[in-house]
Amino acid sequence: MQPETNPSGKDLGATAATRIILLVTTRPSHMLPFSRELRDASGMQIVVVGSAEEAIAAARRSSVVMAVVDDLIGDNGGLDLIRHLIHIDAFMHTAVLSDADESTFHDRSEGLGILAKLSLMPGQKDARRLWELLRTMIPPMNSADD
């Protein structure tokens, strides 16, 4: 398994006490503007993984506040991965990158409590909007979390 990385590929050394946002995509270079803006807006570490197995392992060892999952991860559907992730932590917030129309997406994701559906190529504006949604849902970090 690869070390936890940010979009630039540097080891972050996240610990269980560090709150992170997990980005699950096989297209990390395409997500750089989005992930950098999300990191800057939230002040949280962004951990990028490229497989369902890595996402599940990261969720088990880290305090994942939110997982942003690509529509397809290899041969796995993003919604299937979210089902696994919320079994690990039912309080984890999730967002999905998808080009499905709203009605189809709603039917496929009903009951999963997904915070947001984003385009397959989210940008900086999407990152800021997602952070605004998420920050209303999570308690503020205090010095014990730092």
C-alpha positions as CSV (number, residue, x, y, z in Angstrom):
1,M,0.0,0.0,0.0
2,Q,1.2,3.5,-0.8
3,P,1.8,6.0,2.0
4,E,-0.8,8.6,2.5
5,T,-0.2,11.4,0.1
6,N,-1.5,14.8,-0.8
7,P,-2.1,15.7,-4.5
8,S,1.6,16.5,-4.9
9,G,2.5,13.0,-3.8
10,K,4.4,14.0,-0.6
11,D,4.0,11.8,2.5
12,L,1.7,13.4,5.0
13,G,2.3,11.1,7.9
14,A,-1.3,11.4,9.1
15,T,-2.1,10.0,12.4
16,A,-5.4,8.7,13.9
17,A,-5.9,12.1,15.6
18,T,-5.5,14.0,12.4
19,R,-8.8,14.7,10.7
20,I,-8.6,14.1,6.9
21,I,-10.6,14.3,3.8
22,L,-10.1,11.2,1.7
23,L,-10.1,11.6,-2.1
24,V,-10.5,8.3,-3.9
25,T,-9.7,8.6,-7.6
26,T,-7.6,7.0,-10.2
27,R,-7.1,10.5,-11.7
28,P,-5.2,12.4,-9.0
29,S,-3.5,14.8,-11.4
30,H,-6.8,15.8,-12.9
31,M,-8.1,16.6,-9.4
32,L,-5.2,18.9,-8.4
33,P,-7.1,22.3,-8.6
34,F,-10.1,20.7,-6.7
35,S,-8.0,19.0,-4.0
36,R,-5.7,21.9,-3.4
37,E,-8.6,24.3,-3.0
38,L,-10.4,21.8,-0.7
39,R,-7.2,21.5,1.4
40,D,-6.8,25.3,1.5
41,A,-10.4,26.0,2.4
42,S,-10.8,23.3,5.0
43,G,-7.3,23.3,6.5
44,M,-7.4,19.5,6.6
45,Q,-5.1,17.1,5.0
46,I,-6.2,15.6,1.8
47,V,-5.3,11.9,1.5
48,V,-5.4,10.6,-2.1
49,V,-5.8,6.9,-2.8
50,G,-6.4,5.1,-6.1
51,S,-8.2,1.9,-5.1
52,A,-11.1,0.7,-3.0
53,E,-8.7,-1.4,-0.9
54,E,-6.5,1.7,-0.1
55,A,-9.6,3.7,0.8
56,I,-10.9,1.1,3.2
57,A,-7.5,0.8,4.8
58,A,-7.3,4.6,5.2
59,A,-10.7,4.7,6.7
60,R,-9.8,2.1,9.2
61,R,-6.6,3.8,10.4
62,S,-7.4,7.5,10.1
63,S,-10.1,9.9,11.2
64,V,-11.8,10.4,7.9
65,V,-14.2,13.4,8.1
66,M,-15.3,13.0,4.5
67,A,-14.6,10.7,1.6
68,V,-14.9,12.1,-2.0
69,V,-15.2,9.2,-4.3
70,D,-14.9,8.9,-8.0
71,D,-17.9,7.3,-9.9
72,L,-15.7,4.4,-10.8
73,I,-12.6,3.1,-9.0
74,G,-11.1,0.5,-11.2
75,D,-13.8,-2.1,-11.6
76,N,-15.7,-0.9,-8.5
77,G,-18.5,1.6,-8.5
78,G,-18.1,4.6,-6.2
79,L,-21.4,4.0,-4.5
80,D,-20.4,0.4,-3.7
81,L,-17.2,1.8,-2.0
82,I,-19.3,4.3,-0.1
83,R,-21.4,1.4,1.3
84,H,-18.2,-0.2,2.6
85,L,-16.9,3.1,4.0
86,I,-20.0,3.9,6.0
87,H,-19.9,0.4,7.5
88,I,-16.5,1.4,8.9
89,D,-17.7,4.8,10.1
90,A,-21.4,5.6,9.9
91,F,-20.6,9.3,10.7
92,M,-18.2,9.7,7.7
93,H,-19.6,12.3,5.3
94,T,-19.4,11.4,1.6
95,A,-19.5,13.1,-1.8
96,V,-19.4,11.4,-5.2
97,L,-18.0,12.5,-8.6
98,S,-20.6,11.5,-11.1
99,D,-22.1,12.6,-14.5
100,A,-25.5,10.8,-13.8
101,D,-28.5,13.0,-14.0
102,E,-30.1,14.0,-10.6
103,S,-33.0,11.5,-10.8
104,T,-30.8,8.6,-11.7
105,F,-28.2,9.5,-9.1
106,H,-30.9,9.9,-6.4
107,D,-32.3,6.4,-7.2
108,R,-28.9,4.8,-7.1
109,S,-27.7,6.5,-3.9
110,E,-30.9,6.6,-1.9
111,G,-30.3,5.7,1.7
112,L,-26.6,6.4,1.6
113,G,-26.8,10.0,3.1
114,I,-24.4,11.4,0.5
115,L,-23.6,15.1,1.2
116,A,-23.0,16.1,-2.4
117,K,-22.8,15.0,-6.0
118,L,-20.1,16.8,-8.0
119,S,-19.2,16.7,-11.6
120,L,-16.6,14.2,-12.8
121,M,-14.1,17.1,-13.2
122,P,-14.8,19.3,-10.1
123,G,-12.9,22.6,-9.9
124,Q,-12.0,25.2,-7.2
125,K,-15.6,26.5,-7.0
126,D,-16.9,23.0,-6.4
127,A,-14.3,22.5,-3.6
128,R,-15.4,25.7,-1.9
129,R,-19.1,24.8,-2.1
130,L,-18.3,21.3,-0.8
131,W,-16.4,22.7,2.1
132,E,-19.2,25.1,2.9
133,L,-21.6,22.2,3.1
134,L,-19.2,20.1,5.2
135,R,-18.3,22.7,7.7
136,T,-21.9,23.1,8.8
137,M,-21.9,19.4,9.6
138,I,-18.8,18.9,11.6
139,P,-17.7,20.2,15.0
140,P,-14.9,22.8,14.9
141,M,-11.4,21.5,15.7
142,N,-10.0,22.3,19.1
143,S,-6.5,22.3,20.3
144,A,-6.8,18.7,21.5
145,D,-7.3,17.7,17.8
146,D,-4.2,19.5,16.5
